[in-house]
């Protein structure tokens, strides 16, 4: 009872934690249901096309997504950082110019990304899929780059205006669209036998394209509605010259792009490295393992944006003790989730994976245990980069991730072909632990330094 009273006391007194959890709850409910749907659709897809073809789909999806990320300036972070304060200070022309500049920049880069994807498709199909005949599939899935033309900017608007409920609803409906399409394919395949077999990979890609297109269109419509209410209709006519501090905003966008590019090469490209150095079968194992890690990320990812918003606000107010308290409590919460899920999969994964995905998928179990270490560590300290962004140290995560990432890729290139996919998974997990550990320590040291400087002032 004493422990319960202490928890209730903390909850009633800590407004920061309460706001973070409240805003996260919208996304949590949506993500919990989405996680279940993604889990089921993955099982059905593997039964339809097998582990190797499932790895091929993961390769195609990763290639298109990472081409986009390479050029993306992560406009959602730019919009969240600047739009919220501008709206609070009633600087409507500045807010309108910011969103307009972000949207135009993202639209141009999205078109450029699709063009580059189309040009690189023959090479990608040969290197990663090892079959030039798969080239049309790469281009077909790449259409999502056009249907999500200004997704990041629009999502940033909804985050900055605290419409997390809209984002939650959109994400859930996307999962329903994709899962229902794949489920329909599964049932139809049972009905007609193997008649669908030659087209199943393309059909599954279509399911993902439909879901992504729904998200891209819906988030824009809702963002425009929020902007019309906050800024009045016609806000898009505001000249770009109304945006002050263009250089600082551009520098922030470039830094977020650099960080995204670093993650792309050293984290998000892992399925492509597996496909190039090994085969799409190993990518299939990796994809299945990531499906079991998904509950962690879907439960905890909703905390990232609300935590970032509260960190940014408290840093601006120099509330150093409040920040440290918030980070400590968020980390306790996330670590308990990570530990529970790791234990669950460690105990059941050896039997559960082949039972769900067929016996050929059993090699995904050791991959899962290894990846849980790295991804679990990353989720426990998920606030590491948000903290440094709020402190104006956006360059530090880029440098740390780059230096550790170069070592990671070197080890992958020399060791993965010789020791296989388990070595590659171990190298990836080590990259998470080392890079995020260094970034976290740097942020905490900076907070304590500023706290000491504030306390020392007369």
C-alpha positions in Angstrom: 0.0 0.0 0.0 2.9 2.4 0.8 4.3 1.8 -2.7 0.9 2.4 -4.3 0.4 5.6 -2.3 3.9 6.8 -3.4 3.1 6.1 -7.1 -0.3 7.9 -6.8 1.5 10.8 -5.1 4.0 11.1 -7.9 1.3 10.9 -10.5 -0.8 13.7 -8.8 2.2 16.0 -8.4 4.1 15.5 -11.6 2.3 17.6 -14.3 5.0 16.9 -16.8 4.7 13.1 -16.6 1.0 13.3 -16.6 0.9 15.4 -19.8 3.4 13.1 -21.5 1.4 10.0 -20.6 -1.9 11.6 -21.6 -0.7 12.6 -25.0 1.0 9.2 -25.4 -2.2 7.3 -24.5 -3.8 8.3 -27.8 -1.0 6.8 -29.8 -0.6 3.8 -27.4 -4.1 2.6 -27.9 -3.8 2.9 -31.6 -0.3 1.3 -31.7 -1.4 -1.6 -29.5 -4.1 -2.6 -31.9 -1.8 -1.9 -34.9 0.9 -4.1 -33.4 -1.6 -7.0 -33.2 -2.7 -6.4 -36.8 0.9 -6.2 -38.1 1.8 -9.4 -36.2 -1.1 -11.3 -37.8 -0.5 -10.0 -41.3 3.1 -11.0 -41.1 2.2 -14.6 -40.2 -0.3 -14.8 -43.0 2.2 -13.3 -45.5 4.8 -15.9 -44.6 2.3 -18.7 -45.0 1.4 -17.2 -48.4 4.8 -16.6 -49.9 7.4 -18.2 -47.6 10.3 -16.7 -45.6 12.5 -15.9 -48.6 9.9 -13.9 -50.4 8.9 -12.2 -47.2 12.5 -11.1 -47.0 12.3 -9.8 -50.5 9.3 -7.7 -49.6 11.1 -6.3 -46.6 14.0 -5.5 -48.9 11.8 -3.6 -51.3 10.1 -1.7 -48.5 13.4 -0.8 -46.9 14.9 0.4 -50.2 12.0 2.8 -51.0 11.8 4.1 -47.4 15.5 4.7 -47.1 15.7 6.6 -50.4 13.1 8.9 -49.0 14.9 9.2 -45.7 18.1 10.0 -47.4 16.6 13.2 -48.8 14.1 14.0 -46.1 14.8 16.8 -43.7 12.5 15.3 -41.0 10.2 18.2 -41.3 8.0 17.0 -38.5 10.8 17.8 -36.0 11.3 21.2 -37.6 7.6 22.0 -37.4 7.2 20.7 -33.8 10.2 22.8 -32.6 9.1 26.1 -34.2 5.3 26.0 -34.9 4.2 25.4 -31.3 6.1 28.4 -29.8 4.9 30.6 -32.8 1.3 29.7 -32.1 1.6 30.3 -28.4 3.1 33.8 -29.0 0.4 34.6 -31.6 2.9 35.0 -34.4 0.5 33.7 -37.1 2.5 35.0 -40.1 5.6 33.3 -38.8 3.8 30.1 -38.2 2.2 30.1 -41.6 5.5 30.8 -43.4 7.2 28.0 -41.5 4.6 25.4 -42.5 4.6 26.7 -46.1 8.4 26.5 -46.3 8.5 23.1 -44.8 5.8 21.7 -47.1 7.4 23.1 -50.2 10.8 21.7 -49.3 9.4 18.3 -48.5 7.3 18.1 -51.7 10.4 18.8 -53.8 12.5 16.2 -52.0 9.7 13.6 -52.3 9.6 14.0 -56.0 13.4 13.9 -56.2 13.4 10.7 -54.0 11.0 8.9 -56.4 13.1 10.0 -59.4 16.2 8.6 -57.8 14.4 5.4 -56.8 13.3 4.8 -60.4 16.8 5.4 -61.7 18.4 3.1 -59.1 15.8 0.3 -59.4 17.7 -1.8 -62.0 20.8 -1.8 -59.8 18.8 -2.5 -56.6 16.9 -5.4 -58.1 20.2 -7.0 -59.2 22.2 -6.4 -56.0 19.6 -6.9 -53.3 17.0 -9.1 -54.9 19.5 -10.7 -57.2 16.9 -10.8 -59.9 16.4 -8.0 -62.4 12.8 -9.2 -63.0 11.8 -7.8 -59.6 12.5 -4.2 -60.8 8.8 -3.3 -61.4 8.0 -4.3 -57.8 10.6 -1.7 -56.5 9.0 1.0 -58.6 5.5 0.1 -57.8 6.1 0.3 -54.0 8.0 3.5 -54.6 4.7 5.2 -55.5 4.2 5.8 -51.8 6.9 8.5 -52.0 4.4 10.5 -54.1 1.3 9.7 -52.2 3.1 10.9 -49.0 4.4 14.0 -50.6 4.1 16.3 -47.5 3.5 13.7 -44.8 6.3 14.8 -42.4 5.2 18.4 -42.5 1.5 17.5 -41.9 2.3 15.1 -39.1 4.4 17.9 -37.5 1.4 20.2 -37.6 -0.8 17.7 -35.8 1.9 17.1 -33.2 2.5 20.8 -32.6 -1.2 21.4 -32.2 -1.5 18.4 -29.9 -3.8 16.4 -32.1 -2.3 13.1 -31.2 -5.8 11.6 -31.4 -5.9 12.3 -35.1 -2.5 10.6 -35.7 -3.6 7.6 -33.6 -6.8 7.2 -35.6 -5.0 7.5 -39.0 -2.3 5.0 -38.0 -4.9 2.5 -36.8 -6.9 2.7 -40.0 -3.8 2.2 -42.1 -3.1 -1.0 -40.2 -6.6 -2.2 -40.7 -6.4 -1.5 -44.5 -3.2 -3.4 -44.9 -4.1 -6.3 -42.6 -7.6 -6.7 -44.1 -6.2 -6.8 -47.6 -3.6 -9.4 -46.7 -6.2 -11.4 -44.8 -8.4 -11.3 -47.9 -5.6 -12.6 -50.0 -5.0 -15.4 -47.6 -8.6 -16.5 -47.6 -8.9 -16.2 -51.3 -5.8 -18.2 -51.8 -7.3 -21.0 -49.6 -10.4 -20.9 -51.8 -8.8 -21.0 -55.2 -5.7 -23.0 -54.4 -2.4 -21.8 -55.9 -4.0 -19.8 -58.7 -2.8 -16.6 -57.0 0.8 -17.7 -56.4 2.4 -15.8 -59.4 0.9 -12.5 -58.2 1.0 -12.8 -54.4 4.2 -10.7 -53.9 2.7 -7.9 -55.9 -0.6 -8.2 -54.2 1.0 -8.0 -50.8 2.9 -4.9 -51.9 -0.4 -3.4 -53.0 -1.7 -3.9 -49.5 1.1 -1.8 -48.1 0.7 0.9 -50.9 -3.0 1.2 -50.1 -2.3 1.7 -46.4 0.5 4.2 -46.9 -1.6 6.2 -49.4 -4.4 6.5 -47.0 -2.0 7.9 -44.4 -0.4 10.3 -46.8 -3.8 11.8 -47.9 -5.5 11.8 -44.5 -2.8 13.5 -42.5 -2.7 16.3 -45.1 -6.4 16.9 -44.9 -6.5 17.0 -41.1 -3.4 19.2 -40.9 -4.9 21.7 -43.3 -8.1 21.8 -41.2 -6.0 22.5 -38.0 -4.1 25.2 -39.8 -7.3 26.8 -41.0 -8.6 26.9 -37.5 -5.3 28.2 -35.9 -4.2 30.6 -38.6 -7.4 31.2 -40.6 -8.1 30.2 -44.2 -5.6 31.5 -46.8 -2.6 31.0 -44.4 -0.7 29.4 -47.3 -0.7 32.8 -49.1 1.7 34.2 -46.4 5.0 35.1 -48.1 8.1 33.1 -47.0 9.8 36.3 -46.1 7.6 36.3 -42.9 9.7 33.5 -41.5 12.5 34.9 -39.3 15.7 33.1 -38.5 15.8 31.3 -41.8 19.4 30.4 -41.3 18.9 28.8 -37.9 15.8 26.9 -39.1 17.6 25.7 -42.1 20.6 24.6 -40.0 18.3 22.7 -37.6 16.6 21.0 -40.6 20.0 20.1 -42.1 21.1 18.6 -38.7 18.0 16.5 -38.5 18.6 15.3 -42.0 22.1 14.4 -41.2 20.9 12.5 -38.2 18.3 10.7 -40.3 20.9 9.9 -42.9 23.2 8.5 -40.2 20.4 6.3 -38.9 19.7 5.3 -42.5 23.2 4.0 -43.2 23.9 2.5 -39.8 20.5 1.2 -38.7 17.7 1.3 -41.2 19.8 -0.2 -44.1 20.5 -3.4 -42.2 18.0 -5.5 -44.3 19.7 -4.2 -47.5 23.1 -5.2 -46.2 21.8 -8.6 -45.3 20.3 -9.0 -48.8 23.6 -7.9 -50.5 26.0 -9.8 -48.3 23.8 -12.9 -47.6 20.4 -13.4 -49.1 16.7 -12.4 -48.7 16.2 -15.6 -46.6 18.3 -14.0 -43.8 16.3 -10.8 -44.3 13.2 -12.8 -43.7 14.6 -14.0 -40.4 15.4 -10.4 -39.5 11.9 -9.2 -40.5 10.3 -11.9 -38.4 12.5 -11.1 -35.4 11.6 -7.4 -35.8 7.9 -8.3 -35.7 8.4 -9.6 -32.2 10.3 -6.5 -31.2 7.5 -4.4 -32.6 5.4 -4.5 -29.4 8.2 -2.7 -27.5 8.5 0.1 -30.1 4.8 0.4 -30.6 4.2 0.6 -26.8 7.0 3.1 -26.2 7.3 5.1 -29.4 4.2 7.1 -28.5 6.2 8.6 -25.6 8.8 10.1 -27.9 7.0 13.1 -29.3 5.2 14.2 -26.1 8.4 13.7 -24.1 10.3 15.9 -26.7 7.6 18.6 -26.4 7.9 18.6 -22.6 11.7 18.6 -22.6 11.8 21.5 -25.1 9.4 23.5 -22.9 11.2 22.8 -19.6 14.6 23.5 -21.2 13.3 26.9 -22.4 12.2 27.6 -18.8 15.6 26.3 -17.3 13.7 23.8 -15.1 16.7 21.5 -14.8 15.5 19.5 -11.8 12.1 18.9 -13.5 13.8 17.6 -16.6 16.0 15.1 -14.7 13.0 13.9 -12.7 11.0 13.4 -15.9 13.8 11.5 -17.7 14.4 9.3 -14.7 10.7 8.4 -14.4 10.3 7.9 -18.2 13.3 5.5 -18.1 11.9 3.5 -15.3 8.7 3.1 -17.2 10.3 2.1 -20.4 12.8 -0.3 -18.8 10.0 -2.2 -17.1 8.3 -2.7 -20.5 11.5 -3.8 -22.2 12.4 -6.3 -19.5 8.9 -7.8 -19.4 8.8 -8.3 -23.2 12.4 -9.6 -23.4 11.6 -12.2 -20.8 8.4 -13.3 -22.5 10.0 -13.8 -25.9 13.1 -15.5 -24.4 10.9 -18.1 -22.7 8.5 -18.7 -25.5 10.1 -17.7 -28.8 11.9 -21.0 -29.5 8.5 -22.8 -29.8 6.3 -19.8 -30.8 8.1 -18.7 -33.9 8.0 -22.0 -35.8 4.4 -22.6 -34.6 3.3 -19.3 -36.1 5.6 -18.9 -39.1 6.4 -22.6 -40.0 9.5 -24.6 -39.0 11.7 -22.8 -41.6 11.4 -19.6 -39.5 13.0 -21.1 -36.4 16.4 -19.4 -37.1 14.7 -16.1 -36.4 14.8 -16.9 -32.6 18.4 -16.2 -31.9 18.2 -13.1 -34.0 15.3 -11.9 -31.8 17.3 -12.4 -28.6 20.3 -10.5 -29.9 18.3 -7.6 -31.4 16.3 -7.3 -28.2 19.4 -6.2 -26.4 20.2 -3.3 -28.7 16.6 -2.2 -29.5 15.6 -2.6 -25.8 18.5 -0.3 -24.8 17.5 2.2 -27.4 13.9 2.2 -26.2 14.8 2.6 -22.5 16.8 5.8 -23.4 14.6 6.9 -26.3 14.7 10.5 -25.1 18.5 10.8 -25.7 18.4 12.7 -29.0 15.3 14.8 -28.0 17.3 16.1 -25.0 20.2 17.2 -27.0 18.0 18.8 -29.7 16.3 20.8 -27.0 19.7 21.8 -25.5 20.9 23.1 -28.9 23.4 20.3 -29.3 21.9 18.7 -32.4 25.3 18.1 -33.9 26.6 15.8 -31.2 24.3 12.8 -31.9 25.3 13.0 -35.5 29.0 12.8 -34.8 28.7 10.0 -32.3 26.4 8.0 -34.5 28.7 8.5 -37.5 31.9 7.5 -35.7 30.3 4.4 -34.1 28.5 3.6 -37.4 31.6 3.6 -39.5 33.0 1.0 -37.1 29.8 -0.9 -37.3 29.7 -1.0 -41.1 33.4 -2.0 -41.2 32.7 -5.0 -38.9 29.6 -6.0 -40.9 31.5 -5.9 -44.2 34.3 -8.1 -42.9 32.6 -10.4 -40.4 29.0 -10.9 -41.7 29.9 -12.9 -44.9 32.1 -15.1 -42.8 30.0 -15.6 -39.6 26.5 -15.0 -41.0 23.4 -13.2 -39.9 23.8 -13.7 -36.2 27.1 -11.8 -36.2 25.4 -9.0 -38.2 22.6 -8.8 -35.6 25.2 -8.7 -32.8 27.1 -5.8 -34.4 23.8 -3.9 -34.8 22.9 -4.3 -31.2 26.4 -3.2 -30.1 26.0 -0.1 -32.2 22.8 0.8 -30.4 24.3 0.3 -27.0 27.5 2.3 -27.6 26.1 5.2 -29.6 23.0 5.8 -27.5 25.0 5.3 -24.3 27.4 8.1 -25.3 24.6 10.4 -26.4 22.7 9.8 -23.2 25.7 10.5 -21.0 26.4 13.7 -22.9 22.9 15.0 -22.4 22.8 14.3 -18.7 26.2 16.0 -18.2 25.0 19.1 -20.0 21.8 19.2 -17.9 23.8 19.0 -14.7 26.3 21.6 -15.9 23.5 24.1 -16.6 21.8 23.2 -13.3 25.0 23.9 -11.4 25.5 27.2 -13.3 22.0 28.3 -12.5 22.2 27.3 -8.8 25.6 29.2 -8.5 24.1 32.5 -9.7 23.6 35.0 -6.8 
